[in-house]
Amino acid sequence: MSFLWDKRALNFYVIIFLSFLTVSWTFYVFKQHMNVYFLITVVVLRCLLSFLLLRDYMASWRKSTQKTFLRKIFINIPVFVIVVFIFHGRVEFSLIFSEFLFYVFLINLSVYLYWYKTNKSPMMKTKEAIIYGAGAAGTKIAQELLYTEYKVKYFVDDDVSLQKRSVNGRKVLSRDQLRKLLLSSKFDLLIIALPRAYESTVRDICKEYEKDFDQIKIMPSLENVLQDESFMSQLKPVSLYDLLARDSKSLDKESISNFIKGKSVLITGAGGSIGSEIVRQCIKYEAKQLVLLDHSEFNLYKISEECSFYNIKSVLCSVCDVEALQDVFDKYSPNIVFHAAAYKHVPLVEDNISRAIKNNILGTKNVIDLAIEAKVESFILISTDKAVRPTNVMGATKRVCELYLQNAEPGNTKLAAVRFGNVLGSSGSVIPKFEEQLKKGGPLTVTHPEITRYFMLIPEACELVLQAGAIAKNSEVFVLNMGKPVKILDLAKQFKKLSGRDDVEIEITGLRPGEKLYEELLINEDDISTAYKDIFIGRKTFYDIDKLNSDIFLLIKEFDKIKALRHIVPEFEHRLNS
């Protein structure tokens, strides 16, 4: 019964009613008796046409433009032709033609009145918008803005051939012309309609005009645009992710595919931010089987549910449990291991040093040893920029892991570590923290006015991890190009503005134990470049493996963990910042 009252059925009701009205009126005006067969034929043909062209009919009720009116005329012409053919000689041509014109007029009037009622009048413009991008996407958005509160004043485009022209009656400005215009005029909304543009282009436009408009909205990239949906409905507000985004990397996807496709892949820490994205990337590159290992039941459940459509095996296990790990290697025989399991939150690690050392160092040693013993093809360790001249326990434990990987006897296994900085949106990172603080009404907390960090999007980091794994040969520590460091205080200010919460305070809380003002990515200046401009190789640090094994054993037993860590990592300068 619900169909009787949904929008599709109402469309048919309107057709039947208007057809009855126009046929009756036309026969009355021409002073002829009603031809019931004519009426039935017209109604059936129009309903059939409406059914066959349902999308066009339904779309016409959503938007009322000149194109919509013309479409209504053209899609009714076949009905007119068929009716003329059927009733030739029985009904006057002038009557049929008059009925056709009257019907088209009424159906278009109905569409317009419906649109006028459900949308604001085109005369009631209370806000002004500028569209950056005068191409197909920009012009479509301009049409969709016709019946909103926004009036499109100008287009802006970097294409010189479009400048000095008009699009939909609006002048197309250059960026310089827009800058001059903004000195004397104020606009409410900037829409960036550049679905094919590089991330850096969109980011630069956002940063240049963020103070000049009350709102900036962005159209998704071309691969994310839903063609059947209204473009306006797909516009999104600018986020910190947009302001920090960088251009997609030039990756050798064929080499990554050859590395992953058809392989059994074990991912430790599979439920974490990095681990779960590696899982998604391995699915994208068609791994044969994914073994998801995590000690957190909740995190493992989440990623297992998300990827339940794929050939996955979920293992609830700690990397400190050697026997359980051995069972995993024996049962699933992985070809590749991504080791993302680690305690990474600096303050928590400082409060739980013994457990962090066991989990991060002993856990990594366990997985490396078993991978070599099982003759796994490749082992990739997820490391961190905090391992460079570490000032906190977390960074020092990661540096020990790198040393063990670089100096272990690899046998037939290719070992590699990949070192990068903070990833945007990971658990405990700055943006989720700001979002949580904002929900509580603030303040946004920053530990130091000068503190900076490198940032990278999670998918970007994980694709580079896969690329590094594909080119690994001999126990390298790969370093990812993280771009320029970002001031956290500037991030907090931008976050306030984008959230529209100028009332929220920013509070400087002081550096936490072990926290650096800035992070370094390379130990030595003479790093080695690779065929990929965003991947470098750090110089190898040699350490006798037997001595390192002995030192790790002593570290586990030693009461003074900081002293024992400094023995293995002499450059470790523990800062309590108290």
Backbone hydrogen bonds, N-H to C=O, Kabsch-Sander energy under -0.5 kcal/mol:
donor,donor_aa,acceptor,acceptor_aa,energy
4,L,1,M,-1.1
5,W,2,S,-1.4
6,D,3,F,-1.0
10,L,6,D,-2.2
11,N,7,K,-1.7
12,F,8,R,-1.4
13,Y,9,A,-2.3
14,V,10,L,-2.3
15,I,11,N,-1.7
16,I,12,F,-2.6
17,F,13,Y,-2.6
18,L,14,V,-2.8
19,S,15,I,-2.4
20,F,16,I,-2.3
21,L,17,F,-2.3
22,T,18,L,-2.9
23,V,19,S,-2.6
24,S,20,F,-2.2
25,W,21,L,-2.4
26,T,22,T,-2.4
27,F,23,V,-2.4
28,Y,24,S,-2.0
29,V,25,W,-2.7
30,F,26,T,-2.4
31,K,28,Y,-1.3
32,Q,27,F,-2.9
36,V,34,M,-0.8
39,L,35,N,-2.0
40,I,36,V,-2.7
41,T,37,Y,-2.5
42,V,38,F,-2.5
43,V,39,L,-2.4
44,V,40,I,-2.7
45,L,41,T,-2.6
46,R,42,V,-2.3
47,C,43,V,-2.5
48,L,44,V,-2.6
49,L,45,L,-2.5
50,S,46,R,-2.3
51,F,47,C,-2.2
52,L,48,L,-2.4
53,L,49,L,-2.3
54,L,51,F,-1.1
57,Y,53,L,-2.2
58,M,54,L,-3.1
59,A,55,R,-2.6
60,S,56,D,-1.8
61,W,57,Y,-0.8
61,W,58,M,-0.7
62,R,58,M,-0.7
62,R,59,A,-1.0
63,K,59,A,-1.4
65,T,63,K,-0.7
69,F,65,T,-2.0
70,L,66,Q,-2.2
71,R,67,K,-2.4
72,K,68,T,-2.0
73,I,69,F,-1.6
74,F,70,L,-2.5
75,I,71,R,-2.6
76,N,72,K,-0.5
76,N,73,I,-0.9
77,I,73,I,-0.7
77,I,74,F,-0.8
80,F,76,N,-1.8
81,V,77,I,-2.5
82,I,78,P,-2.4
83,V,79,V,-2.6
84,V,80,F,-2.3
85,F,81,V,-2.1
86,I,82,I,-2.6
87,F,83,V,-2.7
88,H,85,F,-0.6
90,R,87,F,-1.9
91,V,87,F,-2.3
96,I,92,E,-2.0
97,F,93,F,-2.9
98,S,94,S,-2.2
99,E,95,L,-2.5
100,F,96,I,-2.2
101,L,97,F,-2.3
102,F,98,S,-2.5
103,Y,99,E,-2.5
104,V,100,F,-2.5
105,F,101,L,-2.3
106,L,102,F,-2.3
107,I,103,Y,-2.9
108,N,104,V,-2.0
109,L,105,F,-2.2
110,S,106,L,-2.5
111,V,107,I,-2.0
112,Y,108,N,-2.5
113,L,109,L,-2.6
114,Y,110,S,-2.4
115,W,111,V,-2.6
116,Y,112,Y,-3.1
117,K,113,L,-2.0
118,T,114,Y,-2.1
119,N,115,W,-1.5
120,K,147,Y,-0.8
124,M,121,S,-1.7
125,K,123,M,-1.5
126,T,124,M,-0.7
126,T,149,E,-1.3
127,K,149,E,-2.3
129,A,151,K,-2.7
130,I,189,L,-2.4
131,I,154,Y,-2.1
132,Y,130,I,-0.6
132,Y,191,I,-3.5
133,G,131,I,-0.9
133,G,156,V,-3.0
139,T,135,G,-2.4
140,K,136,A,-2.0
141,I,137,A,-2.2
142,A,138,G,-2.1
143,Q,139,T,-1.8
144,E,140,K,-1.9
145,L,141,I,-1.4
146,L,143,Q,-1.2
148,T,145,L,-1.7
151,K,127,K,-2.6
152,V,150,Y,-0.5
153,K,129,A,-2.9
153,K,151,K,-0.6
154,Y,129,A,-0.8
155,F,171,K,-2.4
156,V,131,I,-2.3
157,D,173,L,-2.4
160,V,158,D,-0.7
162,L,159,D,-1.4
163,Q,159,D,-1.1
164,K,172,V,-1.4
165,R,162,L,-1.3
167,V,170,R,-3.0
170,R,167,V,-2.0
172,V,165,R,-2.2
173,L,155,F,-3.1
173,L,171,K,-0.6
178,L,174,S,-2.0
179,R,175,R,-2.2
180,K,176,D,-2.0
181,L,177,Q,-2.3
182,L,178,L,-2.4
183,L,179,R,-0.6
183,L,180,K,-0.9
184,S,180,K,-0.5
184,S,181,L,-1.3
185,S,181,L,-1.5
187,F,212,D,-0.7
188,D,128,E,-1.6
189,L,128,E,-1.7
190,L,215,Q,-2.1
191,I,130,I,-2.6
192,I,190,L,-0.6
192,I,217,K,-3.1
193,A,132,Y,-2.4
193,A,191,I,-0.9
194,L,192,I,-0.8
197,A,194,L,-1.6
202,V,198,Y,-1.8
203,R,199,E,-2.6
204,D,200,S,-2.5
205,I,201,T,-2.0
206,C,202,V,-2.4
207,K,203,R,-2.4
208,E,204,D,-2.2
209,Y,205,I,-1.9
210,E,206,C,-0.9
212,D,209,Y,-1.3
213,F,209,Y,-0.9
214,D,187,F,-0.8
215,Q,188,D,-1.9
217,K,190,L,-2.7
218,I,236,K,-3.1
219,M,192,I,-2.3
222,L,195,P,-2.5
224,N,221,S,-1.8
225,V,221,S,-0.6
225,V,222,L,-1.1
227,Q,225,V,-0.8
229,E,226,L,-1.4
234,Q,230,S,-0.6
234,Q,231,F,-1.1
235,L,231,F,-0.6
235,L,232,M,-1.1
236,K,218,I,-2.4
238,V,216,I,-1.3
243,L,239,S,-1.6
244,L,240,L,-1.7
245,A,241,Y,-1.1
251,L,249,K,-1.4
253,K,251,L,-1.4
256,I,252,D,-1.9
257,S,253,K,-2.5
258,N,254,E,-2.5
259,F,255,S,-1.6
260,I,256,I,-2.2
261,K,257,S,-2.9
262,G,286,E,-2.5
263,K,260,I,-2.1
265,V,263,K,-0.6
265,V,289,Q,-3.0
266,L,336,I,-2.9
267,I,265,V,-0.5
267,I,291,V,-2.7
268,T,266,L,-0.5
268,T,338,F,-2.5
269,G,293,L,-1.3
270,A,267,I,-0.6
270,A,293,L,-2.1
272,G,269,G,-1.7
276,S,272,G,-2.5
277,E,273,S,-1.0
278,I,274,I,-2.2
279,V,275,G,-1.9
280,R,276,S,-1.9
281,Q,277,E,-2.5
282,C,278,I,-2.5
283,I,279,V,-1.9
284,K,280,R,-2.2
285,Y,281,Q,-2.0
286,E,283,I,-1.6
287,A,282,C,-2.2
288,K,263,K,-1.5
289,Q,263,K,-1.7
290,L,311,N,-2.2
291,V,265,V,-3.2
292,L,290,L,-0.7
292,L,313,K,-2.9
293,L,267,I,-2.6
293,L,291,V,-0.7
294,D,315,V,-1.9
297,E,295,H,-0.7
300,L,296,S,-2.3
301,Y,297,E,-2.3
302,K,298,F,-2.2
303,I,299,N,-2.0
304,S,300,L,-2.0
305,E,301,Y,-2.6
306,E,302,K,-2.1
307,C,303,I,-1.7
308,S,305,E,-1.2
310,Y,307,C,-2.1
312,I,310,Y,-1.7
313,K,290,L,-2.6
315,V,292,L,-3.4
315,V,313,K,-0.5
317,C,294,D,-1.6
317,C,315,V,-0.9
321,D,318,S,-1.6
322,V,320,C,-1.1
325,L,321,D,-2.3
326,Q,322,V,-2.7
327,D,323,E,-1.9
328,V,324,A,-1.7
329,F,325,L,-2.3
330,D,326,Q,-2.5
331,K,327,D,-2.7
332,Y,328,V,-2.4
333,S,329,F,-1.6
335,N,264,S,-2.9
336,I,264,S,-1.8
337,V,378,S,-2.3
338,F,266,L,-2.8
339,H,337,V,-0.6
339,H,380,I,-3.2
340,A,268,T,-1.4
340,A,338,F,-1.0
344,K,342,A,-0.6
346,V,344,K,-0.7
349,V,345,H,-2.5
350,E,346,V,-2.2
351,D,347,P,-1.3
352,N,348,L,-0.8
352,N,349,V,-0.8
356,A,352,N,-2.3
357,I,353,I,-2.4
358,K,354,S,-2.1
359,N,355,R,-2.8
360,N,356,A,-3.1
361,I,357,I,-1.8
362,L,357,I,-1.5
363,G,358,K,-1.7
364,T,360,N,-0.8
365,K,361,I,-2.6
366,N,362,L,-2.5
367,V,363,G,-2.0
368,I,364,T,-2.7
369,D,365,K,-2.7
370,L,366,N,-2.3
371,A,367,V,-2.2
372,I,368,I,-2.5
373,E,369,D,-2.4
374,A,370,L,-2.3
375,K,372,I,-1.3
376,V,371,A,-2.7
377,E,335,N,-1.3
378,S,335,N,-1.6
379,F,414,K,-3.0
380,I,337,V,-3.0
381,L,416,A,-2.9
382,I,339,H,-2.3
383,S,381,L,-0.8
383,S,418,V,-3.2
385,D,420,F,-1.6
387,A,384,T,-1.6
388,V,385,D,-1.6
389,R,387,A,-0.6
396,A,392,N,-2.1
397,T,393,V,-2.8
398,K,394,M,-1.9
399,R,395,G,-1.9
400,V,396,A,-2.0
401,C,397,T,-1.9
402,E,398,K,-2.1
403,L,399,R,-2.3
404,Y,400,V,-2.5
405,L,401,C,-2.4
406,Q,402,E,-2.6
407,N,403,L,-1.4
408,A,404,Y,-1.4
413,T,410,P,-2.4
414,K,377,E,-2.8
415,L,413,T,-0.7
416,A,379,F,-1.7
417,A,476,E,-2.5
418,V,381,L,-2.8
419,R,478,F,-3.4
420,F,383,S,-0.5
420,F,418,V,-0.5
422,N,454,Y,-1.2
424,L,456,M,-2.3
426,S,423,V,-1.4
429,S,426,S,-2.4
433,K,429,S,-1.7
434,F,430,V,-2.6
435,E,431,I,-2.6
436,E,432,P,-2.1
437,Q,433,K,-2.4
438,L,434,F,-2.6
439,K,435,E,-1.8
440,K,436,E,-1.2
441,G,438,L,-1.7
442,G,437,Q,-3.0
444,L,505,E,-2.7
445,T,443,P,-0.5
446,V,507,E,-2.8
451,I,448,H,-1.2
452,T,517,L,-2.9
453,R,486,V,-2.2
455,F,482,M,-0.6
456,M,422,N,-1.4
458,I,424,L,-0.6
461,A,457,L,-2.6
462,C,458,I,-2.5
463,E,459,P,-2.1
464,L,460,E,-1.8
465,V,461,A,-1.8
466,L,462,C,-2.2
467,Q,463,E,-2.3
468,A,464,L,-2.6
469,G,465,V,-2.4
470,A,466,L,-1.9
471,I,467,Q,-1.2
471,I,468,A,-0.5
472,A,468,A,-0.8
475,S,415,L,-0.9
476,E,415,L,-0.8
477,V,538,G,-0.5
478,F,417,A,-3.6
478,F,476,E,-0.7
479,V,536,F,-3.1
480,L,419,R,-2.2
481,N,534,D,-2.5
482,M,480,L,-0.8
486,V,453,R,-3.3
488,I,451,I,-2.2
491,L,487,K,-1.8
492,A,488,I,-2.3
493,K,489,L,-2.0
494,Q,490,D,-2.5
495,F,491,L,-2.7
496,K,492,A,-2.1
497,K,493,K,-2.1
498,L,494,Q,-2.8
499,S,495,F,-1.7
500,G,496,K,-0.7
500,G,497,K,-1.1
501,R,496,K,-2.2
504,V,501,R,-1.5
507,E,444,L,-3.0
509,T,446,V,-2.1
509,T,507,E,-0.6
510,G,447,T,-1.2
514,G,575,R,-2.8
515,E,512,R,-2.3
527,D,525,E,-1.6
528,I,537,I,-2.8
530,T,532,Y,-0.6
530,T,535,I,-1.0
533,K,531,A,-0.5
535,I,532,Y,-2.1
536,F,479,V,-2.7
537,I,528,I,-3.1
538,G,477,V,-3.0
538,G,536,F,-0.5
542,F,540,K,-0.6
548,L,544,D,-2.7
549,N,545,I,-2.4
550,S,546,D,-2.0
551,D,547,K,-2.9
552,I,548,L,-2.5
553,F,549,N,-2.1
554,L,550,S,-2.3
555,L,551,D,-2.3
556,I,552,I,-1.9
557,K,553,F,-1.4
558,E,554,L,-3.2
561,K,559,F,-1.5
564,A,560,D,-2.0
565,L,561,K,-2.7
566,R,562,I,-2.3
567,H,563,K,-1.4
568,I,564,A,-1.2
569,V,565,L,-3.0
572,F,569,V,-2.2
573,E,390,P,-2.3
573,E,571,E,-0.5
574,H,572,F,-0.6
575,R,391,T,-2.2
576,L,574,H,-0.5
